Each structure stands twice: as structure tokens, then as C-alpha cells.
């Protein structure tokens, strides 16, 4: 019976070349010459009877066959690395989470200790940014992003809907006799008035947009910073309640209105489809899903 599996050396070269979309970078990673990488790819293509790469003058692209094989090959190597890594000297593994600042500071950080207690062998490294991440070229395992949850090649898990409401310090609310109607909000300064969320909130509650006083107003665009200003009595901030449960419980912030506005987006955990069964990613995904349900 003929073994359908091509030589492992050629598969390993293909995985690296597909991940980098570069024979040169694959050669550097594997400690080979570029000619040796090209030779292994040629052997694999001959074995499969199909081209895996489109060779262009200044770029390398995957063919349809290459696109189908690449994520499955990467997943297989990830599983092998994890399996053999259990017997190596390095017992701990690192999970890199690239997330948005407010989610990291207000939701993830206070809960991360639970994950570490359940999975002491996984060291979590957090980095915050809003830019797009190239999973093929960056050492990132999962990301948390706001959006619709549809990103090509990624599996997404919804975490929190983007639903927001004005919040302010109890002292500021008391200083104007409380905020009972939506129009009462106009009695206090509005933080980050350039934020488009205010447009939506004002439209829903039939308030005049010119009351936002946007001329020469500072732009912040970070909930964690506007929340700090609100707690200091600087004004009312539009915030997502799930991110400020501790501050509300401690009485540092109050949300005078029960109604929430939304912009149709949500916060999502996302990672490459081909890596969904990597143990450290699966552990984090299952843990965060449980935390969200609770």
C-alpha cells in the first residue's frame, strides 16, 4: 500500500514558505539555502501533481491547492509541537493575546488570574493595539477586536456587544440635582464629544446635536481614559457597562439611564481557523467563553 503522505521534510518547508509567503524567509527560519527550499517545494508539487505557489517577480502567492493545504498543515505542525513539547525541558508555553486597550484593562486583566490558576503551564503575554495583525508573520496567537466578527481565514467568538450609556461620578450627578430625564444630561460636560457614539445616543433620545460643543474639543477615543476623567468629575462619558462593573459597584461611577444604545458591532476573540485546535488557544477560548456566560 502506497503512503499518501509526502516526505515530512518537504511538508515542513511548505508550511514555513506558506506562512511567510517567502522562500527566503522560510530558508532563514529552517537554516537552509533558498535553493534547497525551492527544491523541496518542487518535489512536493511533483508528488501532489499540482502547483502550490504562484511565482511572481516581487511576490509569492498561494494557489488554490496551496490555500487549502496551508492552514491544515500549520495546524498539524502546531499539534506536533505541542505533543512533543510536553516532553521537552520547557514545560511552560506562551500564549500571546493582542487586544484593545480598554478590553485589556477593564475586562481581561481583572479576570486573567483565574485562567492562570486553571492553566499554570500557559504564560499569557498581553499586547494592546487596534491595528490589523498578520498572523503569518507575527508571534500572535489570538486577538480581541471590535467589529462584525467576519474576518477572512479567522474563527471568531463573540464576547460583548457594543452597547453604551452615559456614566459620570455620583458627585457630579448630585451637583446638578440628579439626571432624571435624558435632557438632564445637557447640564453636565460631555467627555470626548467627537466620539460618533454621541451622535447615535443623541439621535435615539432626540437631543440636539449642537449641544455636543465639539469646537476645539479634545479627542480621546479610549474608554478607559474617558472613564478616569468621568470618575474625577470631569463630565459624562459614553461607556460599555460590562467593562466598568467594578467601578459602578464601588460607587465611583453611576449610570443614570437604563437604556443602552448600540452601533451594531461587538468585541470578538479571533484566531486563524487552522489553529483552532492548538491546545493553548483552545484552553483560552473555552475559558473566556465560560467567563462571558457567567
Backbone as CSV, one residue per row, in Angstrom:
resi,resn,N_x,N_y,N_z,CA_x,CA_y,CA_z,C_x,C_y,C_z
1,UNK,0.854,-1.207,0.000,0.000,0.000,0.000,0.882,1.246,0.000
2,UNK,0.629,2.147,-0.930,1.444,3.346,-1.055,1.053,4.376,-0.006
3,UNK,2.065,4.969,0.651,1.812,6.004,1.651,1.478,7.308,0.937
4,UNK,0.291,7.863,1.234,-0.130,9.104,0.576,0.578,10.324,1.137
5,UNK,1.264,10.148,2.254,1.923,11.294,2.883,3.259,11.575,2.204
6,UNK,3.450,12.766,1.659,4.742,13.122,1.052,5.834,13.179,2.122
7,UNK,7.098,13.295,1.705,8.191,13.384,2.685,7.966,14.525,3.678
8,UNK,8.187,14.238,4.963,7.935,15.223,6.011,8.802,16.469,5.833
9,UNK,10.023,16.292,5.321,10.914,17.439,5.124,10.303,18.433,4.142
10,UNK,9.699,17.920,3.078,9.084,18.798,2.081,7.853,19.496,2.659
11,UNK,7.089,18.766,3.464,5.898,19.361,4.085,6.307,20.477,5.040
12,UNK,7.369,20.240,5.787,7.856,21.249,6.739,8.288,22.516,6.001
13,UNK,8.963,22.352,4.881,9.391,23.505,4.088,8.172,24.248,3.542
14,UNK,7.185,23.494,3.050,5.973,24.132,2.531,5.267,24.940,3.618
15,UNK,5.167,24.401,4.823,4.484,25.105,5.913,5.151,26.444,6.197
16,UNK,6.477,26.450,6.252,7.206,27.691,6.530,7.078,28.680,5.370
17,UNK,7.195,28.185,4.141,7.102,29.070,2.972,5.699,29.660,2.839
18,UNK,4.674,28.862,3.130,3.295,29.354,3.048,3.017,30.374,4.140
19,UNK,3.589,30.168,5.309,3.379,31.088,6.431,4.041,32.431,6.161
20,UNK,5.238,32.399,5.600,5.978,33.639,5.326,5.671,34.224,3.947
21,UNK,5.106,33.399,3.051,4.962,33.777,1.641,6.291,34.282,1.096
22,UNK,7.333,33.537,1.453,8.685,33.907,1.025,9.597,32.698,1.169
23,UNK,10.259,32.311,0.075,11.246,31.233,0.157,12.466,31.687,0.950
24,UNK,12.802,32.965,0.835,13.981,33.487,1.537,13.796,33.415,3.045
25,UNK,12.631,33.880,3.539,12.389,33.859,4.982,12.210,32.435,5.496
26,UNK,11.619,31.576,4.675,11.485,30.174,5.072,12.861,29.530,5.208
27,UNK,13.748,29.848,4.275,15.107,29.302,4.332,15.824,29.770,5.590
28,UNK,15.676,31.048,5.934,16.322,31.583,7.136,15.789,30.901,8.391
29,UNK,14.485,30.673,8.444,13.889,30.026,9.620,14.366,28.588,9.775
30,UNK,14.490,27.884,8.658,14.815,26.460,8.702,16.307,26.178,8.624
31,UNK,17.112,27.225,8.438,18.550,27.019,8.341,18.953,26.341,7.047
32,UNK,18.272,26.681,5.962,18.545,26.083,4.661,18.894,27.186,3.674
33,UNK,19.335,26.795,2.500,19.524,27.768,1.432,18.200,27.956,0.700
34,UNK,18.083,29.070,-0.002,16.861,29.309,-0.762,16.702,28.264,-1.859
35,UNK,17.815,27.843,-2.430,17.768,26.821,-3.480,17.217,25.510,-2.931
36,UNK,17.606,25.169,-1.692,17.117,23.933,-1.078,15.618,24.014,-0.814
37,UNK,15.151,25.187,-0.403,13.712,25.375,-0.189,12.965,25.202,-1.509
38,UNK,13.452,25.836,-2.562,12.815,25.729,-3.878,12.773,24.279,-4.348
39,UNK,13.847,23.545,-4.076,13.917,22.141,-4.488,12.869,21.304,-3.754
40,UNK,12.742,21.521,-2.435,11.764,20.756,-1.655,10.333,21.076,-2.099
41,UNK,10.073,22.337,-2.403,8.743,22.719,-2.878,8.453,22.063,-4.228
42,UNK,9.462,22.041,-5.099,9.290,21.413,-6.407,8.989,19.928,-6.258
43,UNK,9.713,19.250,-5.351,9.456,17.827,-5.105,8.026,17.603,-4.629
44,UNK,7.570,18.477,-3.723,6.223,18.329,-3.175,5.168,18.566,-4.254
45,UNK,5.380,19.574,-5.087,4.424,19.861,-6.159,4.368,18.706,-7.153
46,UNK,5.515,18.103,-7.453,5.535,16.958,-8.367,4.818,15.773,-7.745
47,UNK,5.005,15.585,-6.452,4.350,14.477,-5.751,2.824,14.660,-5.748
48,UNK,2.374,15.896,-5.552,0.938,16.171,-5.493,0.308,16.317,-6.874
49,UNK,1.136,16.636,-7.862,0.611,16.849,-9.205,-0.119,18.167,-9.351
50,UNK,0.270,19.134,-8.530,-0.396,20.444,-8.571,0.557,21.504,-8.044
51,UNK,0.566,22.687,-8.656,1.406,23.775,-8.129,0.834,24.296,-6.814
52,UNK,1.717,24.702,-5.921,1.302,25.225,-4.618,1.503,26.731,-4.513
53,UNK,2.405,27.265,-5.336,2.701,28.694,-5.283,2.623,29.306,-6.674
54,UNK,2.220,30.568,-6.707,2.309,31.374,-7.921,3.569,32.213,-7.807
55,UNK,4.556,31.958,-8.668,5.818,32.700,-8.612,5.678,33.988,-9.401
56,UNK,5.704,35.101,-8.699,5.616,36.408,-9.324,6.928,37.142,-9.113
57,UNK,7.218,38.167,-9.936,8.521,38.847,-9.850,8.853,39.360,-8.455
58,UNK,7.904,39.968,-7.778,8.211,40.574,-6.481,7.354,40.019,-5.352
59,UNK,6.642,38.955,-5.618,5.768,38.419,-4.574,5.531,36.942,-4.813
60,UNK,5.141,36.272,-3.748,4.815,34.856,-3.799,3.387,34.721,-3.307
61,UNK,2.576,33.950,-4.003,1.180,33.767,-3.606,0.844,32.289,-3.649
62,UNK,-0.124,31.905,-2.852,-0.564,30.513,-2.824,-1.590,30.262,-3.919
63,UNK,-1.497,29.106,-4.563,-2.537,28.686,-5.496,-3.743,28.206,-4.687
64,UNK,-4.790,27.808,-5.374,-5.976,27.289,-4.669,-5.611,26.057,-3.842
65,UNK,-4.782,25.184,-4.415,-4.347,23.996,-3.672,-3.504,24.392,-2.464
66,UNK,-2.622,25.376,-2.663,-1.793,25.843,-1.556,-2.609,26.466,-0.449
67,UNK,-3.642,27.241,-0.830,-4.513,27.863,0.168,-5.271,26.815,0.969
68,UNK,-5.633,25.725,0.342,-6.356,24.662,1.050,-5.430,23.915,2.002
69,UNK,-4.213,23.669,1.556,-3.280,22.873,2.363,-2.621,23.663,3.491
70,UNK,-2.354,24.953,3.280,-1.550,25.730,4.235,-2.111,25.727,5.656
71,UNK,-3.383,26.097,5.895,-3.866,26.120,7.281,-3.913,24.743,7.919
72,UNK,-4.210,23.719,7.133,-4.263,22.365,7.677,-2.869,21.864,8.040
73,UNK,-1.893,22.236,7.222,-0.511,21.842,7.516,0.002,22.559,8.760
74,UNK,-0.291,23.859,8.880,0.129,24.613,10.070,-0.502,24.042,11.325
75,UNK,-1.786,23.684,11.240,-2.466,23.112,12.405,-1.813,21.795,12.818
76,UNK,-1.471,20.978,11.829,-0.840,19.693,12.134,0.511,19.891,12.821
77,UNK,1.299,20.837,12.345,2.598,21.094,12.980,2.432,21.689,14.373
78,UNK,1.415,22.520,14.567,1.161,23.059,15.910,0.835,21.938,16.888
79,UNK,0.041,20.979,16.441,-0.301,19.851,17.308,0.932,19.006,17.616
80,UNK,1.787,18.824,16.616,3.024,18.071,16.839,3.938,18.798,17.823
81,UNK,4.075,20.116,17.643,4.921,20.887,18.562,4.416,20.783,19.989
82,UNK,3.097,20.869,20.148,2.544,20.775,21.497,2.761,19.388,22.085
83,UNK,2.540,18.352,21.276,2.690,16.984,21.771,4.121,16.702,22.215
84,UNK,5.090,17.061,21.381,6.480,16.791,21.727,7.014,17.776,22.754
85,UNK,6.412,18.970,22.793,6.848,19.958,23.774,6.587,19.533,25.200
86,UNK,5.616,18.643,25.396,5.306,18.168,26.746,6.461,17.380,27.352
87,UNK,7.341,16.870,26.505,8.446,16.062,26.996,9.772,16.806,26.967
88,UNK,9.730,18.079,26.555,10.959,18.864,26.495,11.276,19.507,27.819
89,UNK,12.374,20.215,27.860,12.793,20.900,29.081,11.867,22.074,29.400
90,UNK,11.343,22.705,28.351,10.499,23.874,28.553,9.064,23.421,28.738
91,UNK,8.602,23.328,29.962,7.264,22.841,30.242,6.214,23.928,30.025
92,UNK,6.585,25.188,30.186,5.628,26.275,30.012,5.552,26.696,28.547
93,UNK,4.397,27.144,28.145,4.205,27.666,26.802,3.603,29.061,26.918
94,UNK,3.854,29.891,25.936,3.381,31.276,25.980,2.216,31.472,25.023
95,UNK,1.160,32.109,25.514,0.013,32.487,24.701,0.036,34.002,24.552
96,UNK,0.180,34.474,23.328,0.213,35.917,23.084,-1.169,36.402,22.674
97,UNK,-1.717,37.310,23.483,-3.050,37.870,23.245,-2.890,39.328,22.823
98,UNK,-3.284,39.636,21.611,-3.240,41.010,21.115,-4.653,41.574,21.226
99,UNK,-4.816,42.598,22.057,-6.165,43.059,22.373,-6.247,44.574,22.383
100,UNK,-7.457,45.075,22.437,-7.690,46.513,22.521,-7.506,46.966,23.962
101,UNK,-7.058,48.217,24.125,-6.621,48.702,25.435,-7.713,48.609,26.495
102,UNK,-8.898,49.105,26.197,-9.954,49.122,27.217,-10.373,47.715,27.604
103,UNK,-10.485,46.819,26.626,-10.847,45.437,26.951,-9.788,44.803,27.838
104,UNK,-8.519,45.078,27.527,-7.426,44.522,28.331,-7.461,45.054,29.756
105,UNK,-7.613,46.369,29.893,-7.535,46.995,31.214,-8.768,46.749,32.060
106,UNK,-9.940,46.794,31.439,-11.183,46.776,32.208,-11.834,45.403,32.336
107,UNK,-11.587,44.516,31.374,-12.264,43.218,31.435,-11.291,42.062,31.614
108,UNK,-10.272,42.000,30.766,-9.403,40.826,30.776,-8.465,40.780,31.977
109,UNK,-7.781,41.874,32.252,-6.790,41.873,33.337,-7.361,41.451,34.687
110,UNK,-8.535,41.964,35.107,-9.058,41.548,36.410,-9.418,40.069,36.495
111,UNK,-9.617,39.414,35.357,-10.034,38.016,35.348,-8.914,37.054,34.995
112,UNK,-7.800,37.584,34.508,-6.754,36.731,33.953,-6.169,35.779,34.983
113,UNK,-6.181,36.176,36.255,-5.657,35.300,37.300,-6.373,33.966,37.355
114,UNK,-7.671,33.961,37.049,-8.433,32.705,37.044,-7.888,31.751,35.985
115,UNK,-7.604,32.321,34.808,-7.061,31.481,33.736,-5.709,30.910,34.132
116,UNK,-4.852,31.736,34.740,-3.515,31.279,35.129,-3.597,30.183,36.179
117,UNK,-4.576,30.274,37.092,-4.743,29.223,38.104,-5.192,27.911,37.470
118,UNK,-6.053,28.001,36.472,-6.541,26.796,35.801,-5.510,26.200,34.849
119,UNK,-4.639,27.055,34.309,-3.652,26.603,33.316,-2.274,27.158,33.671
120,UNK,-1.677,26.693,34.740,-0.384,27.242,35.180,0.745,27.022,34.182
121,UNK,0.563,26.089,33.248,1.613,25.813,32.264,1.607,26.811,31.114
122,UNK,0.581,27.685,31.052,0.471,28.663,29.970,0.763,30.059,30.511
123,UNK,1.800,30.676,30.004,2.128,32.056,30.379,1.481,32.991,29.362
124,UNK,0.631,33.894,29.826,-0.069,34.815,28.927,0.741,36.095,28.758
125,UNK,0.958,36.463,27.517,1.623,37.738,27.202,0.607,38.618,26.481
126,UNK,0.284,39.753,27.095,-0.701,40.661,26.512,-0.022,41.834,25.838
127,UNK,-0.528,42.198,24.664,-0.093,43.414,23.998,-1.336,44.129,23.478
128,UNK,-1.320,45.452,23.530,-2.509,46.214,23.150,-2.256,47.046,21.900
129,UNK,-3.189,46.943,20.971,-3.145,47.715,19.735,-4.494,47.594,19.053
130,UNK,-4.782,48.475,18.119,-6.008,48.362,17.327,-5.704,48.055,15.862
131,UNK,-4.433,47.977,15.513,-4.068,47.741,14.109,-4.339,46.286,13.730
132,UNK,-4.356,46.033,12.436,-4.529,44.677,11.951,-3.283,43.855,12.260
133,UNK,-3.485,42.594,12.567,-2.379,41.695,12.897,-2.198,40.692,11.765
134,UNK,-0.964,40.474,11.363,-0.637,39.463,10.356,-0.198,38.205,11.097
135,UNK,-1.108,37.250,11.233,-0.812,36.040,11.994,0.334,35.244,11.378
136,UNK,0.509,35.361,10.062,1.551,34.581,9.396,2.944,35.094,9.711
137,UNK,3.056,36.383,10.059,4.375,36.973,10.249,4.638,37.448,11.675
138,UNK,3.599,37.490,12.506,3.767,37.982,13.869,3.512,36.869,14.879
139,UNK,4.183,36.954,15.993,4.024,35.947,17.037,2.815,36.298,17.905
140,UNK,1.642,36.153,17.317,0.378,36.424,17.996,-0.501,35.188,17.862
141,UNK,-1.105,34.772,18.957,-1.961,33.585,18.932,-3.428,33.937,18.735
142,UNK,-3.919,34.924,19.478,-5.320,35.336,19.374,-5.397,36.855,19.450
143,UNK,-6.476,37.409,18.911,-6.710,38.852,19.019,-8.113,39.093,19.561
144,UNK,-8.301,40.259,20.167,-9.634,40.742,20.533,-9.845,42.034,19.755
145,UNK,-10.898,42.064,18.950,-11.176,43.222,18.114,-12.669,43.547,18.132
146,UNK,-12.984,44.803,17.837,-14.377,45.223,17.686,-14.729,45.201,16.207
147,UNK,-15.925,44.738,15.900,-16.352,44.680,14.516,-17.541,43.763,14.354
148,UNK,-17.688,43.209,13.155,-18.813,42.331,12.845,-18.472,40.859,13.049
149,UNK,-17.192,40.562,13.289,-16.799,39.178,13.537,-16.534,38.366,12.296
150,UNK,-16.486,39.007,11.137,-16.244,38.276,9.887,-14.913,38.730,9.305
151,UNK,-13.879,37.934,9.554,-12.554,38.207,9.022,-12.080,36.959,8.288
152,UNK,-11.654,37.134,7.056,-11.277,36.004,6.212,-10.167,35.181,6.856
153,UNK,-10.381,33.883,6.915,-9.383,32.966,7.451,-9.362,32.854,8.956
154,UNK,-10.243,33.603,9.645,-10.244,33.596,11.107,-11.534,33.006,11.656
155,UNK,-11.419,32.323,12.775,-12.571,31.878,13.551,-12.837,32.919,14.628
156,UNK,-14.102,33.295,14.825,-14.439,34.363,15.767,-15.442,33.885,16.807
157,UNK,-15.269,34.369,18.023,-16.185,34.086,19.129,-16.648,35.419,19.701
158,UNK,-17.971,35.652,19.688,-18.481,36.922,20.214,-18.306,36.971,21.727
159,UNK,-17.796,38.116,22.207,-17.571,38.309,23.634,-18.600,39.261,24.236
160,UNK,-18.628,40.496,23.763,-19.508,41.520,24.335,-20.057,42.390,23.208
161,UNK,-21.366,42.589,23.193,-21.947,43.532,22.235,-21.542,44.957,22.605
162,UNK,-21.340,45.789,21.586,-21.022,47.196,21.833,-22.333,47.929,22.132
163,UNK,-22.648,48.034,23.420,-23.833,48.765,23.887,-23.376,49.733,24.969
164,UNK,-23.729,50.980,24.831,-23.131,52.010,25.680,-24.192,52.932,26.272
165,UNK,-23.802,53.602,27.350,-24.695,54.526,28.048,-23.852,55.574,28.765
166,UNK,-24.371,56.759,29.010,-23.594,57.772,29.738,-23.346,57.363,31.190
167,UNK,-22.133,57.629,31.666,-21.779,57.405,33.065,-21.017,58.624,33.566
168,UNK,-21.144,58.882,34.864,-20.454,60.019,35.472,-20.270,59.752,36.952
169,UNK,-19.555,60.635,37.620,-19.325,60.457,39.053,-20.591,60.797,39.834
170,UNK,-20.827,60.127,40.965,-22.008,60.444,41.784,-22.036,61.905,42.225
171,UNK,-20.867,62.460,42.542,-20.820,63.854,42.999,-21.261,64.820,41.906
172,UNK,-20.812,64.564,40.674,-21.208,65.447,39.578,-22.710,65.340,39.329
173,UNK,-23.238,64.119,39.374,-24.681,63.940,39.180,-25.466,64.685,40.257
174,UNK,-24.988,64.578,41.503,-25.685,65.243,42.612,-25.608,66.761,42.496
175,UNK,-24.507,67.260,41.923,-24.313,68.715,41.850,-25.326,69.405,40.946
176,UNK,-25.964,68.646,40.047,-26.976,69.236,39.156,-28.371,68.728,39.518
177,UNK,-28.483,68.150,40.709,-29.788,67.673,41.159,-30.201,66.336,40.593
178,UNK,-29.221,65.574,40.079,-29.522,64.264,39.506,-29.906,64.355,38.043
179,UNK,-29.807,63.217,37.357,-30.162,63.148,35.937,-31.359,62.215,35.799
180,UNK,-32.545,62.801,35.710,-33.770,62.002,35.654,-34.276,61.833,34.222
181,UNK,-34.139,62.867,33.434,-34.543,62.778,32.027,-33.291,62.780,31.155
182,UNK,-33.449,62.363,29.912,-32.302,62.364,29.002,-31.802,63.784,28.767
183,UNK,-32.697,64.751,28.783,-32.297,66.147,28.576,-31.454,66.671,29.731
184,UNK,-31.591,66.053,30.913,-30.784,66.483,32.063,-29.291,66.277,31.817
185,UNK,-28.964,65.393,30.874,-27.551,65.144,30.574,-26.859,66.417,30.087
186,UNK,-27.621,67.316,29.493,-27.045,68.547,28.954,-26.615,69.512,30.053
187,UNK,-26.906,69.175,31.315,-26.493,70.028,32.431,-25.024,69.824,32.802
188,UNK,-24.408,68.737,32.292,-23.023,68.426,32.662,-22.150,68.405,31.408
189,UNK,-20.827,68.597,31.553,-19.932,68.498,30.390,-19.958,67.080,29.808
190,UNK,-19.818,66.981,28.513,-19.783,65.684,27.838,-18.355,65.409,27.386
191,UNK,-17.797,64.321,27.844,-16.407,63.979,27.538,-16.296,63.351,26.157
192,UNK,-15.219,63.671,25.472,-14.940,63.148,24.130,-16.135,63.350,23.183
193,UNK,-16.599,64.595,23.024,-17.798,64.840,22.207,-17.625,64.500,20.732
194,UNK,-16.368,64.306,20.277,-16.142,63.918,18.883,-16.458,62.444,18.638
195,UNK,-16.620,61.672,19.691,-16.915,60.249,19.568,-18.250,60.068,18.841
196,UNK,-18.277,59.311,17.728,-19.537,59.122,16.982,-20.627,58.429,17.786
197,UNK,-20.251,57.774,18.883,-21.293,57.183,19.731,-22.268,58.247,20.246
198,UNK,-21.760,59.464,20.499,-22.644,60.526,20.975,-23.709,60.853,19.934
199,UNK,-23.344,60.856,18.661,-24.325,61.122,17.599,-25.476,60.127,17.677
200,UNK,-25.118,58.858,17.850,-26.145,57.815,17.912,-27.021,57.987,19.150
201,UNK,-26.365,58.261,20.299,-27.118,58.379,21.549,-28.049,59.592,21.501
202,UNK,-27.538,60.704,20.972,-28.360,61.914,20.857,-29.534,61.694,19.898
203,UNK,-29.301,61.010,18.786,-30.369,60.779,17.812,-31.469,59.903,18.405
204,UNK,-31.076,58.845,19.090,-32.061,57.930,19.684,-32.921,58.645,20.720
205,UNK,-32.295,59.560,21.484,-33.022,60.218,22.573,-33.467,61.637,22.214
206,UNK,-33.406,61.954,20.918,-33.955,63.210,20.384,-33.372,64.449,21.082
207,UNK,-32.069,64.457,21.187,-31.381,65.614,21.753,-30.681,66.378,20.630
208,UNK,-30.549,67.691,20.737,-29.925,68.488,19.665,-28.418,68.244,19.580
209,UNK,-27.935,67.932,18.378,-26.511,67.648,18.196,-25.632,68.853,18.496
210,UNK,-26.155,70.068,18.313,-25.309,71.235,18.565,-24.971,71.385,20.043
211,UNK,-25.643,70.638,20.903,-25.332,70.678,22.337,-24.041,69.934,22.662
212,UNK,-23.474,69.228,21.673,-22.237,68.479,21.917,-21.024,69.388,22.076
213,UNK,-21.090,70.622,21.592,-19.997,71.587,21.771,-18.652,70.991,21.346
214,UNK,-18.562,70.671,20.064,-17.389,69.969,19.547,-16.228,70.886,19.188
215,UNK,-16.449,72.156,19.075,-15.378,73.061,18.651,-14.231,73.060,19.663
216,UNK,-13.026,72.760,19.160,-11.802,72.714,19.978,-11.857,71.668,21.094
217,UNK,-12.761,70.699,20.958,-12.865,69.655,21.989,-11.769,68.616,21.787
218,UNK,-11.189,68.089,22.863,-10.162,67.051,22.736,-10.760,65.735,22.270
219,UNK,-9.985,64.971,21.511,-10.397,63.644,21.058,-9.629,62.600,21.859
220,UNK,-10.351,61.689,22.490,-9.703,60.692,23.352,-9.822,59.297,22.740
221,UNK,-11.058,58.845,22.501,-11.343,57.572,21.834,-10.890,56.340,22.613
222,UNK,-10.588,56.487,23.884,-10.277,55.334,24.733,-11.208,55.369,25.933
223,UNK,-12.038,54.346,26.067,-12.993,54.335,27.168,-12.313,54.390,28.529
224,UNK,-11.196,53.700,28.673,-10.528,53.670,29.975,-10.083,55.067,30.405
225,UNK,-9.691,55.908,29.435,-9.250,57.269,29.760,-10.441,58.177,30.029
226,UNK,-11.481,58.088,29.195,-12.665,58.918,29.446,-13.336,58.513,30.754
227,UNK,-13.276,57.235,31.099,-13.846,56.781,32.372,-13.091,57.393,33.545
228,UNK,-11.770,57.469,33.439,-10.974,58.094,34.505,-11.355,59.558,34.673
229,UNK,-11.549,60.251,33.543,-11.961,61.652,33.607,-13.351,61.784,34.221
230,UNK,-14.233,60.848,33.897,-15.584,60.878,34.464,-15.550,60.647,35.970
231,UNK,-14.741,59.692,36.420,-14.646,59.416,37.859,-14.065,60.600,38.620
232,UNK,-13.255,61.395,37.937,-12.668,62.582,38.568,-13.628,63.768,38.564
233,UNK,-14.829,63.567,38.008,-15.817,64.638,37.999,-15.746,65.541,36.796
234,UNK,-15.013,65.103,35.755,-14.817,65.957,34.587,-15.996,66.025,33.645
235,UNK,-16.938,65.100,33.770,-18.085,65.106,32.875,-18.666,63.719,32.728
236,UNK,-19.564,63.577,31.747,-20.197,62.288,31.465,-19.491,61.635,30.283
237,UNK,-19.275,60.332,30.382,-18.603,59.580,29.323,-19.519,58.473,28.831
238,UNK,-19.471,58.192,27.536,-20.213,57.056,26.995,-19.363,55.808,27.168
239,UNK,-19.882,54.831,27.924,-19.098,53.653,28.279,-19.933,52.385,28.126
240,UNK,-19.234,51.262,27.953,-19.874,49.945,27.908,-19.956,49.414,29.338
241,UNK,-21.158,49.203,29.894,-21.301,48.826,31.306,-20.509,47.590,31.710
242,UNK,-20.421,46.583,30.824,-19.710,45.350,31.180,-18.239,45.593,31.505
243,UNK,-17.682,46.670,30.989,-16.268,46.961,31.225,-16.032,47.747,32.515
244,UNK,-17.103,48.221,33.129,-16.931,49.083,34.310,-17.801,48.629,35.482
245,UNK,-18.003,47.316,35.572,-18.818,46.759,36.652,-18.207,47.048,38.021
246,UNK,-16.890,46.944,38.133,-16.227,47.177,39.421,-16.370,48.635,39.848
247,UNK,-16.218,49.556,38.913,-16.318,50.982,39.227,-17.748,51.359,39.631
248,UNK,-18.732,50.740,38.975,-20.131,51.000,39.332,-20.435,50.421,40.710
249,UNK,-19.970,49.188,40.957,-20.216,48.543,42.249,-19.562,49.308,43.391
250,UNK,-18.401,49.920,43.120,-17.681,50.665,44.161,-18.218,52.086,44.332
251,UNK,-19.152,52.487,43.489,-19.725,53.821,43.609,-18.879,54.914,42.996
252,UNK,-17.897,54.550,42.183,-17.074,55.571,41.539,-17.733,56.109,40.271
253,UNK,-18.630,55.308,39.698,-19.390,55.721,38.522,-20.865,55.386,38.733
254,UNK,-21.729,56.195,38.158,-23.155,55.872,38.132,-23.635,55.945,36.691
255,UNK,-24.583,55.064,36.361,-25.217,55.066,35.045,-26.677,55.465,35.262
256,UNK,-27.010,56.734,35.063,-28.346,57.218,35.431,-29.484,56.702,34.558
257,UNK,-29.154,56.164,33.381,-30.213,55.735,32.467,-30.166,54.226,32.260
258,UNK,-31.345,53.609,32.199,-31.415,52.170,31.969,-31.233,51.824,30.497
259,UNK,-31.514,52.766,29.620,-31.442,52.489,28.187,-29.994,52.441,27.703
260,UNK,-29.749,51.560,26.747,-28.435,51.419,26.126,-28.563,51.672,24.630
261,UNK,-27.572,52.318,24.057,-27.504,52.476,22.604,-26.470,51.501,22.061
262,UNK,-26.531,51.223,20.771,-25.575,50.292,20.164,-25.224,50.748,18.768
263,UNK,-24.082,50.240,18.286,-23.659,50.621,16.933,-23.581,49.426,15.995
264,UNK,-24.088,48.268,16.441,-24.104,47.087,15.581,-22.840,46.263,15.612
265,UNK,-21.837,46.709,16.372,-20.589,45.963,16.472,-20.533,45.174,17.775
266,UNK,-19.496,44.386,17.921,-19.268,43.617,19.142,-17.772,43.412,19.301
267,UNK,-17.368,43.007,20.483,-15.985,42.598,20.718,-15.900,41.097,20.457
268,UNK,-14.855,40.691,19.740,-14.700,39.294,19.322,-13.314,38.780,19.677
269,UNK,-13.249,37.518,20.044,-11.982,36.798,20.113,-11.796,36.129,18.761
270,UNK,-10.652,36.325,18.127,-10.426,35.768,16.794,-9.042,35.143,16.702
271,UNK,-8.949,34.094,15.882,-7.683,33.380,15.674,-7.788,32.610,14.365
272,UNK,-6.658,32.209,13.767,-6.699,31.504,12.488,-7.487,30.201,12.575
273,UNK,-8.297,29.935,11.554,-9.095,28.710,11.528,-8.228,27.466,11.696
274,UNK,-7.072,27.491,11.061,-6.197,26.326,11.108,-5.569,26.068,12.464
275,UNK,-5.699,27.018,13.412,-5.081,26.857,14.732,-6.123,26.685,15.839
276,UNK,-7.363,26.436,15.460,-8.438,26.385,16.455,-8.281,25.238,17.447
277,UNK,-7.565,24.183,17.065,-7.393,23.044,17.967,-6.039,23.018,18.664
278,UNK,-5.239,24.069,18.504,-3.987,24.167,19.258,-4.352,24.254,20.740
279,UNK,-3.794,23.386,21.578,-4.246,23.295,22.975,-4.294,24.617,23.735
280,UNK,-3.269,25.463,23.604,-3.279,26.706,24.384,-4.373,27.660,23.905
281,UNK,-4.634,27.666,22.594,-5.698,28.512,22.053,-7.060,27.966,22.454
282,UNK,-7.222,26.655,22.365,-8.492,26.031,22.759,-8.770,26.273,24.241
283,UNK,-7.721,26.189,25.073,-7.899,26.415,26.517,-8.359,27.843,26.785
284,UNK,-7.746,28.807,26.108,-8.116,30.208,26.317,-9.511,30.486,25.774
285,UNK,-9.823,29.934,24.620,-11.153,30.137,24.033,-12.240,29.581,24.955
286,UNK,-12.041,28.358,25.457,-13.042,27.742,26.334,-13.181,28.522,27.637
287,UNK,-12.053,28.994,28.178,-12.100,29.749,29.438,-12.838,31.068,29.253
288,UNK,-12.520,31.807,28.206,-13.135,33.123,28.028,-14.619,32.986,27.698
289,UNK,-14.994,31.907,26.998,-16.411,31.667,26.712,-17.180,31.422,28.006
290,UNK,-16.572,30.682,28.932,-17.208,30.431,30.232,-17.342,31.718,31.029
291,UNK,-16.300,32.554,31.022,-16.340,33.826,31.746,-17.442,34.737,31.196
292,UNK,-17.604,34.749,29.889,-18.635,35.584,29.275,-20.026,35.092,29.679
293,UNK,-20.217,33.775,29.675,-21.531,33.228,30.058,-21.863,33.549,31.505
294,UNK,-20.832,33.596,32.345,-21.063,33.839,33.778,-21.193,35.324,34.103
